[in-house]
Amino acid sequence: MPKIMLNAPAPAFTLSDFNGRSVSLADFAGRENVLVVFNRGFA
């Protein structure tokens, strides 16, 4: 298992929101905190 560093910068990434639009971490540049939630869906 890879070592997880707390308080380290997050890598650049782009994900789709609920409407299918791309959202990048760079869109939140300058904000102190960003919360990312992964919806695992329903079976």
Residue pairs with C-beta under 8 A, 6 or more apart in sequence:
10 25
10 34
11 25
12 24
12 25
12 26
13 24
13 25
14 22
14 23
14 24
14 25
15 22
15 23
15 36
16 22
16 23
17 23
25 34
28 34
